[in-house]
Amino acid sequence: MDIIKNSESQNQPNDGEFDSTIMNFLMRRINVKEIKIGDGTFTQGVSDLKIIQYNFDGFPGYGFNSYQNKSYWTRQILELLEETVLIPENWHGNPRVKESERQKIIKTVRKFIKNILIK
C-alpha cells in the first residue's frame, strides 16, 4: 500500500499565478493616507486613534480603511475592477469565465492587499 504525502508547496499558489495587468492597475492608483484622531494628549492612558485610509485615484467611491475587514476590501476592489472592465461584468456567475480565471483574479486581489499592508 502506497501512501502519498500531500506537500504544502502543492497547496500554496504559485507567485506566477496572478494577473499583472490588474496588479499594475491597482498599484498605480492606490493612495494611502494616515489619519490621526485625537488632540495629541494621552489622557488616562488612552492614545490617539490612527486610521489608515486607502483610496484609488479617479475612483472616489472605491476606498476602504484599516478598520474594515479584508472581505470588504476584496469586494470593493472587485467592484472597481468590474466598473473599469478589467474583469467581465458579473464575472463570478458568468459561465464563459473559466474557473482558473476566477482563481487568478482572486489571487491577484489578495496579493495586492498583502502588498499594501506590508508598506
Backbone torsions as a table, in degrees:
resi	resn	phi	psi	omega
1	MET	NA	125.0	-179.5
2	ASP	-97.1	132.7	175.9
3	ILE	-108.7	125.0	-179.5
4	ILE	-102.0	123.1	177.7
5	LYS	-85.3	139.9	177.8
6	ASN	-93.9	109.2	-176.8
7	SER	-77.4	151.9	-179.7
8	GLU	-67.0	-30.2	-177.8
9	SER	-66.2	-25.9	177.8
10	GLN	-75.1	-28.6	-177.8
11	ASN	-82.0	-23.5	-177.1
12	GLN	-89.9	142.2	-178.3
13	PRO	-68.7	147.1	177.3
14	ASN	-77.3	142.2	-179.5
15	ASP	-61.9	-23.4	-179.9
16	GLY	-79.7	-1.2	-176.4
17	GLU	-96.2	43.2	173.8
18	PHE	-133.5	159.8	-174.9
19	ASP	-89.7	110.5	-176.2
20	SER	-67.9	-28.4	178.2
21	THR	-64.2	-46.7	179.0
22	ILE	-66.7	-43.4	-179.0
23	MET	-60.9	-46.0	-180.0
24	ASN	-64.7	-40.4	177.4
25	PHE	-57.4	-47.5	-178.2
26	LEU	-69.3	-43.6	-177.7
27	MET	-64.9	-34.2	179.7
28	ARG	-71.0	-26.6	-172.1
29	ARG	-104.3	-7.9	-176.0
30	ILE	-76.0	135.3	172.9
31	ASN	-121.0	131.4	179.7
32	VAL	-115.6	127.3	-178.9
33	LYS	-133.8	133.8	178.5
34	GLU	-98.9	128.9	-179.3
35	ILE	-118.0	127.4	176.5
36	LYS	-106.6	130.8	178.9
37	ILE	-111.7	119.6	-178.5
38	GLY	143.2	169.2	-177.1
39	ASP	-97.4	4.8	177.2
40	GLY	91.6	-6.3	177.9
41	THR	-95.4	147.8	179.1
42	PHE	-102.8	86.0	-177.4
43	THR	-89.7	129.9	177.0
44	GLN	52.6	37.8	175.7
45	GLY	76.3	9.1	-179.6
46	VAL	-101.0	125.3	-179.8
47	SER	-93.3	171.0	178.4
48	ASP	-65.4	150.9	177.5
49	LEU	-87.5	129.2	-179.9
50	LYS	-114.5	123.6	179.2
51	ILE	-118.7	133.0	175.8
52	ILE	-102.8	120.4	-177.0
53	GLN	-102.9	129.4	177.8
54	TYR	-112.7	122.9	178.4
55	ASN	-130.9	160.9	177.8
56	PHE	-113.3	129.9	177.2
57	ASP	-59.1	129.5	176.5
58	GLY	83.7	-3.0	-179.5
59	PHE	-133.4	78.6	-172.3
60	PRO	-65.5	-26.0	-177.5
61	GLY	-83.0	-5.5	-175.0
62	TYR	-113.9	87.9	177.6
63	GLY	-145.4	168.8	178.9
64	PHE	-155.5	168.7	179.8
65	ASN	-131.9	175.7	-173.5
66	SER	-70.8	-10.2	179.3
67	TYR	-96.9	1.9	174.4
68	GLN	-98.8	155.6	-176.8
69	ASN	-82.2	165.5	-176.3
70	LYS	-66.9	-26.6	176.5
71	SER	-64.2	-41.1	176.8
72	TYR	-64.5	-42.1	178.0
73	TRP	-58.1	-46.2	-178.5
74	THR	-62.0	-44.7	179.0
75	ARG	-61.5	-42.6	179.3
76	GLN	-61.7	-43.6	-179.2
77	ILE	-67.1	-41.7	178.9
78	LEU	-64.5	-38.7	175.9
79	GLU	-64.1	-40.1	176.6
80	LEU	-61.2	-44.2	-179.7
81	LEU	-66.6	-35.5	176.0
82	GLU	-65.0	-41.1	-179.1
83	GLU	-65.9	-35.7	-178.7
84	THR	-85.7	1.6	177.0
85	VAL	63.0	24.0	171.9
86	LEU	-75.7	-27.5	172.1
87	ILE	-124.3	149.8	-177.3
88	PRO	-63.5	147.7	178.1
89	GLU	-63.1	140.3	-178.6
90	ASN	57.0	40.1	-174.7
91	TRP	-62.9	-28.8	-177.2
92	HIS	-74.8	-19.3	178.6
93	GLY	-115.6	2.5	-177.0
94	ASN	-79.6	118.2	-178.3
95	PRO	-69.3	-15.3	179.7
96	ARG	-81.3	-12.9	177.1
97	VAL	-88.4	122.6	-177.9
98	LYS	-69.8	152.5	-180.0
99	GLU	-59.1	-37.8	179.5
100	SER	-65.0	-32.8	177.1
101	GLU	-68.5	-40.1	176.7
102	ARG	-60.8	-46.0	179.9
103	GLN	-62.4	-39.1	179.9
104	LYS	-64.1	-41.0	178.9
105	ILE	-64.7	-47.4	-179.6
106	ILE	-63.1	-43.2	178.8
107	LYS	-62.2	-37.3	179.0
108	THR	-65.4	-45.5	-179.7
109	VAL	-64.1	-42.3	179.1
110	ARG	-66.3	-38.0	177.1
111	LYS	-66.0	-38.9	177.0
112	PHE	-61.3	-47.0	179.1
113	ILE	-60.5	-42.3	178.3
114	LYS	-62.6	-40.2	179.4
115	ASN	-64.9	-40.8	-177.7
116	ILE	-75.8	-23.9	177.3
117	LEU	-74.7	-27.3	-179.7
118	ILE	-70.5	-36.6	-175.5
119	LYS	-70.0	NA	NA
